[in-house]
Amino acid sequence: MPAAAQVTKRSRFHTTDRRPARSKPCSMSLVSRAWTWGPRGQGAILLVNCDKDNPKSSTIYCKDDRVLDSQDLQDMSLVTLNTNTPRDFFARHQLLLHVAKSEMDKVRVFQASRGNQISRYREVLGPKQPCHPLEIPGGQHSTDFYVEGLAFPDANFPGLISLTVSLLDTSNPELPKTLIFQDSVVFRVAPWIMTPNTQPPEEVYVCRMPENEDFLKSVTALTQEAKCQLTVCTREQSAGDRWIQDEIEVGYIQAPHKTLPVVFDSPRNRGLKEFPIKCMLGPDFGYVTRGPQTGEVSDLDSFGNLEVSPPVKVGRKKYPLGRILIGSSCYPSNESQEMHQALQDFLSAQQVQAPVKLYSDWLFVGHVDEFLSFVPVHKGFRLLLASPRSCYWLFQEQLKEGHGEALLFEGVKKKKQKIKDVLSNEKLREDNSYVQKCIDWNREVLKRELGLTERDIVDIPQLFKLQDDLQGRLKAEAYFPNMVNMLVLGKHLGIPKPFGPIIDGRCCLEEKVRSLLEPLGLRCTFIDDFYAYHLRHGEVHCGTNVRRRPFSFKWWNMVP
């Protein structure tokens, strides 16, 4: 059932939610009306009705000006207006229900009349009508209204909506109507919330391509081990676009009466642009998008450049839903790239996962998932960072032990490289010295903004190389498959197979990563993505996406 907010004329509004801490009536007069955060907070919650319960409908429900079915009502909040007056009271008085003109395009209100038909619900407030006169009989009477959100919090909308009832004295037709009572109920539109790698996986998405059948088999086996659903996007649905991590981010919205997964569609709009609308949007699965839908977008607008940390505490400040991480340039220039401001504004406006900017424009693709990941461990998590320094230490150890002739890239069609040659390649060393400085900068930002210590960080051996991008700028990309760009399904990790030097019958890079992660209770599966993804400037994480379980922590109990 929808959340309820009772409105009692002649006294005050009473909001009643299903949250124990918010179940007590609270005064909402013009002077003191407010929505407050925290476990003792006050105020009602409104969901954006952004799903599509009727498969035959051509639009998201919040774009319809009518109630289509009973499922539609479940996405709305119930407001009941109770009146108890003398029988002839409304012969001399009038009640108005209204919202501010600045909020009228953010909310829609339906009034219910008696009966069992869906047609009994009619729109009384919305984008075209900020005020509605109520025709209510005298005596004791209850009128139900169903309220839906039409817009998420954003740059020019803090997410608060006041639904107000005004009582006017109309007893003297020779005089203007006189306001004699007014009160409001305040809603906060539920924010869109991201889920980190530490949340249990529920569904994995991957695209089928002509050359990725073995990759698909590996991902299928991993999802079976992790006991989560697998959805394979067909070639027709993807139009040849394999980068599903870049196209979407699956989060959720939540009120006391309902939780709804919501896909955030990036503005990159390549082959997968129709997939979230045609294959994900549906009953109890919402949709939202931001950014330019036409015109130029940058690589930083793709959602491989959008991650979120697990819950953290920074000093005395708690972030129980984690913090959003986005990549950017370190300073503005004619060549620098930034995530589109519309995307940044939307993410910041949700308030519950305060974004952190990282430096990622040094990368060929420019995404934060190229140098970091998070993995769950007992009572916490670890931050994984790609580390050229760690890789050189490992290769140097192997050289000292007499394995300098061991080869990288055995088993793939790429020029083989001996360990000793990699170590003596001064150009490669210079490239990785630069990359390490970029990662070290981010390391310090992450420690500061997430409240981490060195014990929370695991360095994953990885080399990079610099090459010209399409604009002739030197950018870094992985020298061998980038192991930090992994698929995290609980304790099961799908890691790009690095094709490192084989020593005593085993890849020394794989063995090093196992030694770092398996003692933490994690299971490492190395997946061959070399031809299908690595040679196309991406890895396992870039080619997959995950819908995860929402947090058990309720967002309204935090204090941003």
Secondary structure, DSSP 8 states (H G I E B T S, - for coil): ---EEEEETTTEEEEE-SSGGG-S-----TTT-----STT---EEE-B--S-S-TT-SS-GGG-SS--SHHHHHTSEEEEEEEEE-TTGGGSEEEEEE--GGGTTSEEEEEE-SSS-GGGEEEEEBTTBSEEEE---SEEEEEEEEEEE----BTTB-SEEEEEEEEEE-S-TTS--EEEEEEEEEEEE---B---TTS-EEEEEEE--TT-HHHHHHHHHHHHHHT-EEEEE-HHHHTT---HHHHEEEEEEEETTEEEEEEEE-TT-SGGGGHIIIII-BTTBEEEE-S-SSS---GGGSGGGEEE--SEEETTEEETT--EEEEE-SS--SS-----HHHHHHHHHT-SS--EEEE-TTBSS--GGGTEEEEEETTEEEEEEEEHHHHHHHHHHHHHTT-TT-EESTTSSS--EEHHHHHH-HHHHHHHHHHHHHHHHHHHHHHHHHT--GGGEEEEE--EEEEE-TTS-EEEEESS--TTS-EEETTEEEEE-----EETTEEHHHHHHHHHHGGGT-EEEEE--TTTTGGGT--TTTTEEEEE---SS-GGGS--
